[in-house]
Amino acid sequence: MSVRRPSVAPHARELRNPALVFAALGDKTRLDLVARLCAGGPLSIARLTDGADVTRQAITKHLNILAGAGLVRDIRVGRERLWEVETRQIEEARRCLDRICSQWDDALGRLKLAVEGEEH
């Protein structure tokens, strides 16, 4: 059983704009797909469709959007096409959110100092 990696151009593997990642994850169905892939490892479209309220065609469209954002990729195992999470983009999104949190913490700290300074 051979595993074939997807044929993605090297430039497509570079980190994408975080806004594209968050836009892709902004849809409930796509967020659910990523959560299922994180919990269950590589899965086929048939397995991803089990229990879903959408068709295989809709799942395929959502997976292609996620792939375009660099969040998932497909692999071939024999005759089967499996989808798996691309953790690099998830980590980049996390780092982006961490930076935003840090900026908010700094801003709130400055506000607290300003408010407390006015009270004295």
Buried (B, 14 or more C-beta within 10 A) or exposed (E): EEEEEEEEEEEEBEEBEBEBBEEBBEEEBBBBBBEBBEEEEBBBBEEBBEEBEBEEEEBBBBBEBBBEBBBBBBBEEEEEBBBBBBEBBBEBBEEBEEEEEEEEEEEEEEEEEEEEEEEE
